[in-house]
Amino acid sequence: MCGIIGIVAKNLVSQSLFDGLTVLQHRGQDAAGMVTCAGSQFFLRKDNGLVRDVFHTRHMLRQLGNMGIGHVRYPTAGSSSSAEAQPFYVNHPYGISLAHNGNLTNGDELRHELVTGGLRHLNTQSDSEVLLNILADELQKAGKVSHQLQPEDIFAAVSRLHQRCQGGYAVVAMIAGVGLLGFRDPFGIRPVVFGGRVTDKGREYIVTSESVVIDTLGFELIRDIEPGEAVFISADGELLTQQCSRNPQYCPCIFELVYLARPDSIIDKISVYKARLRMGEALARKILREWPDHDIDVVIPIPDTGRTAAIPLAHDIGVKYREGFIKNRYIPRTFIMPGQNVRRKSVRQKLNAIELEFKDKHVLLVDDSIVRGTTSKEIIQMAREAGARKVYFASAAPPVRYPNVYGIDMPTVEELIACNRTETEICQSLGADRIIYQDLDDLIEAARAGNPDIVNFDTSCFTGNYVTGNVSGDYLAQISRLRNDAAKNHREQGDSHLTDLTNNNY
């Protein structure tokens, strides 16, 4: 789960990249970075931390050029060392920089191929660096110096990359002195859009994870990059697109609509806000169908992503809607925090209950989803401490029972509260009086209503059916060993002793 942005403009792009990364901050809070390009020279700044903490005035003054890419990171692969902050870059066969949102499911095989074959040198454990070197390897096959490189050479390289790389990936890459490249995996799992604007100096373009960035920076949305498609924008502002996959299929990640994306974004022509409204309406229908004699006194959302579904739910079941929790907006999103202990502590720091909305009431809490259950369990306990007589819990998504392997941090089966548990057992584990989950068919319908052309969504975290078809039990066991909280904590201790050789800490 990361955010990417790339801009080709007529003036300095550093401030626009900074502003865009700030808008994408919800997609990653561990690290941020940008690379700008002036002529054939790259200017890199990246480090751990929020966007506002990574970039200071002294850094921004050094980010020269009218072309650049940026990234905000939450690591699902590799470690959280600042050496693995993005963008990455290589200087052979050209100066190439890349930022990536997603996860390669055959990253280890590609790493082995690159290193043992003597093709490339890798500095980190990040699959994004693998992806960069695959792109560089394919571009090298053009056999041209940079000023001779043509768009057809770049599109051919992306086509070959698609044949080698498996998984979910949305990418922005920059070739020094040549242009900006954006592309998306052949299933369109991870989101990426592009837009443009006309200035008094000419046409400018942007490629980014979510349309809200395009809105904020004053561009106009052109469209989503199609599955398998590549978009190339030359350094002087010429836009070209080409389908680079032999067999593209539209299977975007449905969890983007449930939780990850901002509600004011349009993803794959679907309004995230309207999709979440429809999720709430579907939940209401389920309650009225299966629990017509409910005794709910009040519906209270878990801020912020539970709010949009909670409003129509309350209206449709004829129950009062109230805000019962006040959010401290200076605490990051707990879902993407490393470690159960940190997540649990942060829930209490992030939310505070308004007692008068809970006291002596039967309360229905509404959230977007339940993943590990850490946040939900703490919030249910907070509601009881505030005086609620009964606490019911509704999830706008079905039970999350399987790992997500395409770039969302749900890698470990054992850490998912719904794994190998019935809904009754989940309810007991959370300490709720009743739990209501969204039905998968209703979730899919809520999403598809925004774009009927999408036949299939990636719903692997609910069903265990992986759209790329190459996810084996051995692979799931491997990532479970590598990415559970205990393994992450062990790596964190090791990372604290590493010297970051790639970061220009001015």
MARLUM-357236 format. One record per residue (C-alpha): x, y, z; residue number from 1. Coordinates in pm, whole numbers, plus 50000, padded with zeros to 5 digits. Layout:
// residues N
x=X | y=Y | z=Z | nr=NUM
...
END
This chain:
// residues 506
x=50000 | y=50000 | z=50000 | nr=1
x=50178 | y=50310 | z=49872 | nr=2
x=50110 | y=50628 | z=49681 | nr=3
x=50283 | y=50735 | z=49360 | nr=4
x=50296 | y=51054 | z=49157 | nr=5
x=50478 | y=51175 | z=48846 | nr=6
x=50460 | y=51516 | z=48677 | nr=7
x=50596 | y=51665 | z=48355 | nr=8
x=50555 | y=52043 | z=48366 | nr=9
x=50693 | y=52363 | z=48218 | nr=10
x=50825 | y=52493 | z=48549 | nr=11
x=50981 | y=52344 | z=48861 | nr=12
x=50777 | y=52045 | z=48978 | nr=13
x=50912 | y=52001 | z=49332 | nr=14
x=50636 | y=52195 | z=49507 | nr=15
x=50362 | y=52018 | z=49310 | nr=16
x=50518 | y=51681 | z=49395 | nr=17
x=50530 | y=51778 | z=49762 | nr=18
x=50167 | y=51889 | z=49759 | nr=19
x=50061 | y=51573 | z=49577 | nr=20
x=50246 | y=51348 | z=49820 | nr=21
x=50075 | y=51525 | z=50108 | nr=22
x=49737 | y=51444 | z=49953 | nr=23
x=49850 | y=51079 | z=49921 | nr=24
x=49975 | y=51060 | z=50279 | nr=25
x=49689 | y=50824 | z=50376 | nr=26
x=49844 | y=50559 | z=50149 | nr=27
x=50173 | y=50543 | z=50337 | nr=28
x=50320 | y=50703 | z=50647 | nr=29
x=50654 | y=50528 | z=50692 | nr=30
x=50861 | y=50706 | z=50429 | nr=31
x=50847 | y=50961 | z=50151 | nr=32
x=51067 | y=51057 | z=49862 | nr=33
x=51097 | y=51238 | z=49532 | nr=34
x=51334 | y=51251 | z=49237 | nr=35
x=51334 | y=51548 | z=49001 | nr=36
x=51520 | y=51577 | z=48673 | nr=37
x=51692 | y=51876 | z=48514 | nr=38
x=51850 | y=51793 | z=48180 | nr=39
x=52010 | y=51455 | z=48238 | nr=40
x=52069 | y=51496 | z=48612 | nr=41
x=51858 | y=51348 | z=48894 | nr=42
x=51800 | y=51517 | z=49229 | nr=43
x=51693 | y=51273 | z=49501 | nr=44
x=51553 | y=51323 | z=49847 | nr=45
x=51396 | y=51042 | z=50051 | nr=46
x=51380 | y=50935 | z=50413 | nr=47
x=51159 | y=50773 | z=50675 | nr=48
x=50875 | y=50986 | z=50808 | nr=49
x=50575 | y=51187 | z=50695 | nr=50
x=50599 | y=51409 | z=50390 | nr=51
x=50616 | y=51725 | z=50600 | nr=52
x=50905 | y=51581 | z=50803 | nr=53
x=51109 | y=51449 | z=50510 | nr=54
x=51108 | y=51766 | z=50299 | nr=55
x=51229 | y=52094 | z=50444 | nr=56
x=51309 | y=52417 | z=50263 | nr=57
x=51676 | y=52327 | z=50223 | nr=58
x=51578 | y=52004 | z=50051 | nr=59
x=51319 | y=52160 | z=49824 | nr=60
x=51565 | y=52422 | z=49699 | nr=61
x=51784 | y=52140 | z=49566 | nr=62
x=51499 | y=51961 | z=49382 | nr=63
x=51556 | y=52112 | z=49038 | nr=64
x=51383 | y=52032 | z=48711 | nr=65
x=51045 | y=52034 | z=48540 | nr=66
x=50997 | y=51656 | z=48556 | nr=67
x=50980 | y=51434 | z=48863 | nr=68
x=50827 | y=51142 | z=49050 | nr=69
x=50737 | y=51089 | z=49415 | nr=70
x=50632 | y=50816 | z=49656 | nr=71
x=50484 | y=50764 | z=50001 | nr=72
x=50551 | y=50423 | z=50149 | nr=73
x=50401 | y=50168 | z=50377 | nr=74
x=50620 | y=49857 | z=50348 | nr=75
x=50460 | y=49521 | z=50275 | nr=76
x=50786 | y=49375 | z=50151 | nr=77
x=51147 | y=49424 | z=50252 | nr=78
x=51216 | y=49629 | z=50562 | nr=79
x=51138 | y=49979 | z=50682 | nr=80
x=51497 | y=50103 | z=50658 | nr=81
x=51525 | y=50442 | z=50490 | nr=82
x=51744 | y=50267 | z=50233 | nr=83
x=51424 | y=50109 | z=50104 | nr=84
x=51234 | y=50435 | z=50082 | nr=85
x=51141 | y=50515 | z=49723 | nr=86
x=51199 | y=50626 | z=49451 | nr=87
x=51487 | y=50395 | z=49353 | nr=88
x=51726 | y=50473 | z=49069 | nr=89
x=51989 | y=50311 | z=48849 | nr=90
x=52239 | y=50471 | z=48610 | nr=91
x=52267 | y=50190 | z=48355 | nr=92
x=52175 | y=50167 | z=48072 | nr=93
x=52023 | y=50511 | z=48136 | nr=94
x=51945 | y=50719 | z=48437 | nr=95
x=51616 | y=50558 | z=48545 | nr=96
x=51416 | y=50629 | z=48860 | nr=97
x=51105 | y=50437 | z=48965 | nr=98
x=50829 | y=50446 | z=49226 | nr=99
x=50596 | y=50150 | z=49273 | nr=100
x=50270 | y=50068 | z=49448 | nr=101
x=50199 | y=49696 | z=49477 | nr=102
x=50380 | y=49368 | z=49525 | nr=103
x=50549 | y=49124 | z=49289 | nr=104
x=50444 | y=48769 | z=49370 | nr=105
x=50745 | y=48631 | z=49181 | nr=106
x=50989 | y=48885 | z=49320 | nr=107
x=51225 | y=48625 | z=49468 | nr=108
x=51252 | y=48437 | z=49140 | nr=109
x=51324 | y=48759 | z=48952 | nr=110
x=51583 | y=48864 | z=49212 | nr=111
x=51760 | y=48529 | z=49173 | nr=112
x=51749 | y=48563 | z=48795 | nr=113
x=51896 | y=48914 | z=48800 | nr=114
x=52170 | y=48853 | z=49057 | nr=115
x=52289 | y=48501 | z=48976 | nr=116
x=52276 | y=48573 | z=48607 | nr=117
x=52504 | y=48871 | z=48658 | nr=118
x=52251 | y=49099 | z=48493 | nr=119
x=52206 | y=49357 | z=48767 | nr=120
x=52320 | y=49450 | z=49118 | nr=121
x=52056 | y=49491 | z=49392 | nr=122
x=52110 | y=49684 | z=49714 | nr=123
x=51790 | y=49611 | z=49906 | nr=124
x=51526 | y=49346 | z=49967 | nr=125
x=51256 | y=49559 | z=49806 | nr=126
x=51061 | y=49413 | z=49516 | nr=127
x=51037 | y=49769 | z=49384 | nr=128
x=51411 | y=49765 | z=49321 | nr=129
x=51362 | y=49434 | z=49142 | nr=130
x=51094 | y=49593 | z=48924 | nr=131
x=51323 | y=49887 | z=48845 | nr=132
x=51603 | y=49656 | z=48736 | nr=133
x=51371 | y=49445 | z=48523 | nr=134
x=51264 | y=49765 | z=48347 | nr=135
x=51628 | y=49870 | z=48305 | nr=136
x=51718 | y=49527 | z=48172 | nr=137
x=51440 | y=49542 | z=47916 | nr=138
x=51523 | y=49899 | z=47810 | nr=139
x=51883 | y=49794 | z=47758 | nr=140
x=51766 | y=49557 | z=47484 | nr=141
x=51683 | y=49858 | z=47269 | nr=142
x=52060 | y=49899 | z=47223 | nr=143
x=52038 | y=50277 | z=47197 | nr=144
x=52185 | y=50574 | z=47376 | nr=145
x=51932 | y=50780 | z=47567 | nr=146
x=51879 | y=51056 | z=47311 | nr=147
x=51798 | y=50790 | z=47050 | nr=148
x=51543 | y=50611 | z=47268 | nr=149
x=51196 | y=50620 | z=47112 | nr=150
x=50849 | y=50570 | z=47266 | nr=151
x=50813 | y=50240 | z=47080 | nr=152
x=51132 | y=50117 | z=47250 | nr=153
x=50987 | y=50206 | z=47590 | nr=154
x=50651 | y=50043 | z=47520 | nr=155
x=50828 | y=49728 | z=47398 | nr=156
x=51025 | y=49717 | z=47723 | nr=157
x=50704 | y=49741 | z=47926 | nr=158
x=50551 | y=49461 | z=47718 | nr=159
x=50842 | y=49233 | z=47800 | nr=160
x=50828 | y=49341 | z=48165 | nr=161
x=50465 | y=49229 | z=48182 | nr=162
x=50572 | y=48886 | z=48060 | nr=163
x=50830 | y=48857 | z=48339 | nr=164
x=50663 | y=49028 | z=48636 | nr=165
x=50365 | y=48881 | z=48820 | nr=166
x=50151 | y=49040 | z=49088 | nr=167
x=49989 | y=49380 | z=49134 | nr=168
x=50178 | y=49692 | z=49040 | nr=169
x=50117 | y=50054 | z=48947 | nr=170
x=50436 | y=50234 | z=48848 | nr=171
x=50575 | y=50574 | z=48762 | nr=172
x=50926 | y=50581 | z=48619 | nr=173
x=51145 | y=50853 | z=48478 | nr=174
x=51423 | y=50826 | z=48221 | nr=175
x=51667 | y=51114 | z=48252 | nr=176
x=51633 | y=51358 | z=47966 | nr=177
x=51376 | y=51136 | z=47792 | nr=178
x=51044 | y=51143 | z=47976 | nr=179
x=50800 | y=51003 | z=48227 | nr=180
x=50647 | y=50655 | z=48211 | nr=181
x=50341 | y=50522 | z=48391 | nr=182
x=50208 | y=50168 | z=48365 | nr=183
x=49979 | y=49920 | z=48537 | nr=184
x=49978 | y=49542 | z=48578 | nr=185
x=49773 | y=49341 | z=48325 | nr=186
x=49494 | y=49284 | z=48581 | nr=187
x=49470 | y=49649 | z=48689 | nr=188
x=49486 | y=49547 | z=49055 | nr=189
x=49644 | y=49862 | z=49191 | nr=190
x=49499 | y=50199 | z=49087 | nr=191
x=49665 | y=50468 | z=48875 | nr=192
x=49518 | y=50760 | z=48681 | nr=193
x=49652 | y=51040 | z=48465 | nr=194
x=49546 | y=51394 | z=48391 | nr=195
x=49651 | y=51712 | z=48216 | nr=196
x=49621 | y=52087 | z=48216 | nr=197
x=49702 | y=52372 | z=47981 | nr=198
x=49920 | y=52657 | z=48107 | nr=199
x=50043 | y=52970 | z=47931 | nr=200
x=50368 | y=52783 | z=47864 | nr=201
x=50207 | y=52468 | z=47726 | nr=202
x=50055 | y=52134 | z=47819 | nr=203
x=50144 | y=51959 | z=48148 | nr=204
x=50065 | y=51605 | z=48263 | nr=205
x=50038 | y=51407 | z=48585 | nr=206
x=50024 | y=51035 | z=48669 | nr=207
x=49921 | y=50936 | z=49022 | nr=208
x=49747 | y=50678 | z=49242 | nr=209
x=49422 | y=50866 | z=49302 | nr=210
x=49219 | y=51129 | z=49120 | nr=211
x=49200 | y=51348 | z=49432 | nr=212
x=49562 | y=51450 | z=49365 | nr=213
x=49468 | y=51558 | z=49015 | nr=214
x=49183 | y=51768 | z=49155 | nr=215
x=49395 | y=51925 | z=49427 | nr=216
x=49678 | y=52027 | z=49196 | nr=217
x=49450 | y=52183 | z=48939 | nr=218
x=49478 | y=51919 | z=48666 | nr=219
x=49184 | y=51763 | z=48483 | nr=220
x=49133 | y=51388 | z=48503 | nr=221
x=49179 | y=51222 | z=48164 | nr=222
x=49117 | y=50862 | z=48270 | nr=223
x=49253 | y=50557 | z=48449 | nr=224
x=49548 | y=50378 | z=48297 | nr=225
x=49398 | y=50057 | z=48164 | nr=226
x=49520 | y=49716 | z=48283 | nr=227
x=49845 | y=49639 | z=48101 | nr=228
x=49858 | y=49986 | z=47945 | nr=229
x=50153 | y=50225 | z=47950 | nr=230
x=50149 | y=50605 | z=47930 | nr=231
x=50460 | y=50789 | z=47814 | nr=232
x=50507 | y=51165 | z=47843 | nr=233
x=50817 | y=51305 | z=47676 | nr=234
x=51031 | y=51563 | z=47852 | nr=235
x=50884 | y=51831 | z=47625 | nr=236
x=50524 | y=51729 | z=47703 | nr=237
x=50407 | y=51491 | z=47430 | nr=238
x=50162 | y=51224 | z=47555 | nr=239
x=50148 | y=50873 | z=47406 | nr=240
x=49967 | y=50560 | z=47526 | nr=241
x=49982 | y=50195 | z=47425 | nr=242
x=49839 | y=49864 | z=47543 | nr=243
x=50142 | y=49655 | z=47637 | nr=244
x=49983 | y=49332 | z=47760 | nr=245
x=49885 | y=49038 | z=47542 | nr=246
x=49585 | y=48947 | z=47756 | nr=247
x=49472 | y=49229 | z=47987 | nr=248
x=49188 | y=49161 | z=48230 | nr=249
x=49010 | y=49416 | z=48447 | nr=250
x=49024 | y=49294 | z=48810 | nr=251
x=49082 | y=49600 | z=49033 | nr=252
x=49125 | y=49558 | z=49408 | nr=253
x=48788 | y=49601 | z=49576 | nr=254
x=48952 | y=49684 | z=49909 | nr=255
x=49058 | y=50019 | z=49763 | nr=256
x=48689 | y=50113 | z=49764 | nr=257
x=48630 | y=49969 | z=50110 | nr=258
x=48915 | y=50136 | z=50293 | nr=259
x=49235 | y=50245 | z=50122 | nr=260
x=49127 | y=50523 | z=49886 | nr=261
x=49006 | y=50867 | z=49987 | nr=262
x=48629 | y=50906 | z=49952 | nr=263
x=48672 | y=51202 | z=49717 | nr=264
x=48862 | y=50991 | z=49463 | nr=265
x=48730 | y=50832 | z=49146 | nr=266
x=48894 | y=50493 | z=49086 | nr=267
x=48826 | y=50289 | z=48773 | nr=268
x=48537 | y=50530 | z=48702 | nr=269
x=48383 | y=50444 | z=49039 | nr=270
x=48316 | y=50715 | z=49296 | nr=271
x=48465 | y=50584 | z=49620 | nr=272
x=48215 | y=50794 | z=49817 | nr=273
x=47910 | y=50663 | z=49634 | nr=274
x=48036 | y=50305 | z=49655 | nr=275
x=48061 | y=50337 | z=50033 | nr=276
x=47712 | y=50484 | z=50051 | nr=277
x=47586 | y=50178 | z=49863 | nr=278
x=47773 | y=49953 | z=50107 | nr=279
x=47580 | y=50113 | z=50392 | nr=280
x=47250 | y=50068 | z=50210 | nr=281
x=47328 | y=49700 | z=50153 | nr=282
x=47412 | y=49652 | z=50521 | nr=283
x=47079 | y=49810 | z=50614 | nr=284
x=46893 | y=49569 | z=50388 | nr=285
x=47071 | y=49277 | z=50552 | nr=286
x=46981 | y=49396 | z=50902 | nr=287
x=46616 | y=49445 | z=50808 | nr=288
x=46610 | y=49105 | z=50640 | nr=289
x=46786 | y=48901 | z=50907 | nr=290
x=46713 | y=49104 | z=51221 | nr=291
x=46381 | y=49284 | z=51165 | nr=292
x=46309 | y=49309 | z=51538 | nr=293
x=46646 | y=49468 | z=51622 | nr=294
x=46674 | y=49680 | z=51934 | nr=295
x=46937 | y=49926 | z=51804 | nr=296
x=46900 | y=50269 | z=51964 | nr=297
x=47174 | y=50454 | z=51779 | nr=298
x=47420 | y=50405 | z=51492 | nr=299
x=47770 | y=50538 | z=51556 | nr=300
x=48051 | y=50527 | z=51295 | nr=301
x=48416 | y=50455 | z=51355 | nr=302
x=48580 | y=50765 | z=51208 | nr=303
x=48666 | y=50824 | z=50939 | nr=304
x=48610 | y=50549 | z=50683 | nr=305
x=48309 | y=50398 | z=50860 | nr=306
x=48114 | y=50722 | z=50845 | nr=307
x=48003 | y=50712 | z=50481 | nr=308
x=47842 | y=50368 | z=50515 | nr=309
x=47693 | y=50443 | z=50857 | nr=310
x=47483 | y=50741 | z=50744 | nr=311
x=47261 | y=50558 | z=50491 | nr=312
x=47251 | y=50249 | z=50714 | nr=313
x=47102 | y=50450 | z=51002 | nr=314
x=46854 | y=50623 | z=50772 | nr=315
x=46734 | y=50303 | z=50609 | nr=316
x=46677 | y=50112 | z=50936 | nr=317
x=46510 | y=50417 | z=51094 | nr=318
x=46757 | y=50470 | z=51378 | nr=319
x=46932 | y=50784 | z=51499 | nr=320
x=47281 | y=50853 | z=51362 | nr=321
x=47526 | y=51010 | z=51606 | nr=322
x=47896 | y=51087 | z=51622 | nr=323
x=48015 | y=50907 | z=51932 | nr=324
x=48392 | y=50917 | z=51889 | nr=325
x=48616 | y=51219 | z=51855 | nr=326
x=48928 | y=51155 | z=51652 | nr=327
x=49273 | y=51293 | z=51723 | nr=328
x=49385 | y=51367 | z=51368 | nr=329
x=49751 | y=51371 | z=51462 | nr=330
x=49759 | y=50995 | z=51514 | nr=331
x=49822 | y=50798 | z=51191 | nr=332
x=49591 | y=50526 | z=51056 | nr=333
x=49616 | y=50227 | z=51289 | nr=334
x=49561 | y=49971 | z=51013 | nr=335
x=49898 | y=50058 | z=50862 | nr=336
x=50092 | y=50080 | z=51187 | nr=337
x=50360 | y=49818 | z=51250 | nr=338
x=50299 | y=49579 | z=51538 | nr=339
x=49994 | y=49484 | z=51743 | nr=340
x=50109 | y=49665 | z=52057 | nr=341
x=50154 | y=49992 | z=51870 | nr=342
x=49814 | y=49955 | z=51702 | nr=343
x=49638 | y=49878 | z=52029 | nr=344
x=49793 | y=50174 | z=52211 | nr=345
x=49721 | y=50409 | z=51923 | nr=346
x=49348 | y=50330 | z=51923 | nr=347
x=49314 | y=50484 | z=52269 | nr=348
x=49524 | y=50782 | z=52166 | nr=349
x=49333 | y=50833 | z=51843 | nr=350
x=48971 | y=50802 | z=51961 | nr=351
x=48782 | y=50928 | z=52263 | nr=352
x=48419 | y=50836 | z=52334 | nr=353
x=48144 | y=51091 | z=52401 | nr=354
x=47977 | y=50926 | z=52701 | nr=355
x=47629 | y=51078 | z=52658 | nr=356
x=47593 | y=50907 | z=52318 | nr=357
x=47660 | y=50563 | z=52469 | nr=358
x=47518 | y=50563 | z=52821 | nr=359
x=47237 | y=50307 | z=52868 | nr=360
x=47196 | y=50257 | z=52491 | nr=361
x=47207 | y=49965 | z=52250 | nr=362
x=47471 | y=50087 | z=52007 | nr=363
x=47554 | y=49971 | z=51654 | nr=364
x=47912 | y=50061 | z=51566 | nr=365
x=47991 | y=50073 | z=51193 | nr=366
x=48338 | y=50037 | z=51044 | nr=367
x=48468 | y=49980 | z=50693 | nr=368
x=48620 | y=49639 | z=50772 | nr=369
x=48771 | y=49418 | z=51040 | nr=370
x=49121 | y=49294 | z=50962 | nr=371
x=49327 | y=49199 | z=51264 | nr=372
x=49050 | y=49296 | z=51505 | nr=373
x=49283 | y=49495 | z=51730 | nr=374
x=49115 | y=49827 | z=51666 | nr=375
x=48761 | y=49686 | z=51673 | nr=376
x=48812 | y=49508 | z=52005 | nr=377
x=48948 | y=49820 | z=52172 | nr=378
x=48667 | y=50037 | z=52036 | nr=379
x=48400 | y=49794 | z=52156 | nr=380
x=48555 | y=49802 | z=52501 | nr=381
x=48561 | y=50183 | z=52491 | nr=382
x=48188 | y=50185 | z=52408 | nr=383
x=48114 | y=49963 | z=52708 | nr=384
x=48326 | y=50180 | z=52935 | nr=385
x=48125 | y=50480 | z=52812 | nr=386
x=47808 | y=50313 | z=52939 | nr=387
x=47662 | y=50123 | z=52643 | nr=388
x=47427 | y=49845 | z=52755 | nr=389
x=47481 | y=49646 | z=52435 | nr=390
x=47739 | y=49691 | z=52161 | nr=391
x=47675 | y=49557 | z=51811 | nr=392
x=47932 | y=49585 | z=51535 | nr=393
x=47876 | y=49611 | z=51159 | nr=394
x=48145 | y=49577 | z=50893 | nr=395
x=48095 | y=49726 | z=50545 | nr=396
x=48317 | y=49445 | z=50412 | nr=397
x=48290 | y=49066 | z=50442 | nr=398
x=48522 | y=48876 | z=50681 | nr=399
x=48889 | y=48914 | z=50583 | nr=400
x=49004 | y=48552 | z=50594 | nr=401
x=49301 | y=48539 | z=50357 | nr=402
x=49626 | y=48729 | z=50299 | nr=403
x=49643 | y=49006 | z=50043 | nr=404
x=49954 | y=48953 | z=49831 | nr=405
x=49915 | y=49244 | z=49589 | nr=406
x=50043 | y=49531 | z=49800 | nr=407
x=49819 | y=49559 | z=50110 | nr=408
x=49953 | y=49466 | z=50451 | nr=409
x=49738 | y=49159 | z=50519 | nr=410
x=50010 | y=48902 | z=50467 | nr=411
x=49980 | y=48676 | z=50768 | nr=412
x=49683 | y=48443 | z=50804 | nr=413
x=49737 | y=48396 | z=51174 | nr=414
x=49697 | y=48770 | z=51237 | nr=415
x=49356 | y=48789 | z=51068 | nr=416
x=49081 | y=48758 | z=51327 | nr=417
x=48840 | y=48592 | z=51079 | nr=418
x=49084 | y=48318 | z=50981 | nr=419
x=48938 | y=47977 | z=51076 | nr=420
x=48668 | y=48141 | z=51290 | nr=421
x=48293 | y=48149 | z=51248 | nr=422
x=48113 | y=48480 | z=51279 | nr=423
x=47994 | y=48373 | z=51624 | nr=424
x=48352 | y=48306 | z=51729 | nr=425
x=48466 | y=48640 | z=51585 | nr=426
x=48190 | y=48814 | z=51779 | nr=427
x=48301 | y=48649 | z=52101 | nr=428
x=48667 | y=48731 | z=52037 | nr=429
x=48584 | y=49098 | z=51979 | nr=430
x=48360 | y=49116 | z=52284 | nr=431
x=48055 | y=49233 | z=52087 | nr=432
x=47692 | y=49134 | z=52147 | nr=433
x=47634 | y=49081 | z=51777 | nr=434
x=47831 | y=49119 | z=51456 | nr=435
x=47697 | y=49198 | z=51109 | nr=436
x=47921 | y=49145 | z=50806 | nr=437
x=47858 | y=49263 | z=50453 | nr=438
x=47778 | y=48984 | z=50208 | nr=439
x=48038 | y=48956 | z=49932 | nr=440
x=47779 | y=48969 | z=49654 | nr=441
x=47641 | y=49291 | z=49799 | nr=442
x=47989 | y=49442 | z=49822 | nr=443
x=48063 | y=49355 | z=49461 | nr=444
x=47729 | y=49501 | z=49351 | nr=445
x=47797 | y=49821 | z=49546 | nr=446
x=48123 | y=49859 | z=49358 | nr=447
x=48004 | y=49746 | z=49016 | nr=448
x=47710 | y=49986 | z=49022 | nr=449
x=47967 | y=50261 | z=48963 | nr=450
x=48116 | y=50090 | z=48658 | nr=451
x=47919 | y=49798 | z=48510 | nr=452
x=48201 | y=49732 | z=48262 | nr=453
x=48408 | y=49574 | z=48539 | nr=454
x=48306 | y=49209 | z=48547 | nr=455
x=48550 | y=49088 | z=48813 | nr=456
x=48718 | y=49247 | z=49113 | nr=457
x=49014 | y=49119 | z=49308 | nr=458
x=48841 | y=48990 | z=49624 | nr=459
x=49121 | y=48756 | z=49729 | nr=460
x=49133 | y=48872 | z=50091 | nr=461
x=48772 | y=48754 | z=50128 | nr=462
x=48773 | y=48445 | z=49907 | nr=463
x=49131 | y=48322 | z=49878 | nr=464
x=49100 | y=48329 | z=49498 | nr=465
x=49402 | y=48511 | z=49357 | nr=466
x=49341 | y=48662 | z=49014 | nr=467
x=49702 | y=48627 | z=48892 | nr=468
x=49679 | y=48250 | z=48942 | nr=469
x=50036 | y=48202 | z=49065 | nr=470
x=49985 | y=48217 | z=49442 | nr=471
x=50060 | y=47878 | z=49598 | nr=472
x=50029 | y=47753 | z=49955 | nr=473
x=50408 | y=47753 | z=49979 | nr=474
x=50418 | y=48118 | z=49875 | nr=475
x=50159 | y=48213 | z=50138 | nr=476
x=50354 | y=48023 | z=50403 | nr=477
x=50672 | y=48200 | z=50300 | nr=478
x=50530 | y=48550 | z=50323 | nr=479
x=50370 | y=48459 | z=50654 | nr=480
x=50714 | y=48375 | z=50793 | nr=481
x=50871 | y=48686 | z=50649 | nr=482
x=50604 | y=48945 | z=50718 | nr=483
x=50435 | y=48867 | z=51048 | nr=484
x=50474 | y=49120 | z=51326 | nr=485
x=50747 | y=48919 | z=51499 | nr=486
x=50957 | y=48908 | z=51182 | nr=487
x=50902 | y=49279 | z=51123 | nr=488
x=51010 | y=49363 | z=51476 | nr=489
x=51325 | y=49153 | z=51432 | nr=490
x=51411 | y=49339 | z=51111 | nr=491
x=51343 | y=49673 | z=51274 | nr=492
x=51608 | y=49598 | z=51536 | nr=493
x=51853 | y=49511 | z=51262 | nr=494
x=51764 | y=49812 | z=51049 | nr=495
x=51841 | y=50047 | z=51335 | nr=496
x=52209 | y=49958 | z=51297 | nr=497
x=52223 | y=50008 | z=50921 | nr=498
x=52380 | y=50311 | z=50757 | nr=499
x=52169 | y=50445 | z=50477 | nr=500
x=52403 | y=50492 | z=50182 | nr=501
x=52139 | y=50599 | z=49934 | nr=502
x=51970 | y=50886 | z=50113 | nr=503
x=52099 | y=51240 | z=50067 | nr=504
x=52039 | y=51378 | z=50415 | nr=505
x=52145 | y=51736 | z=50356 | nr=506
END
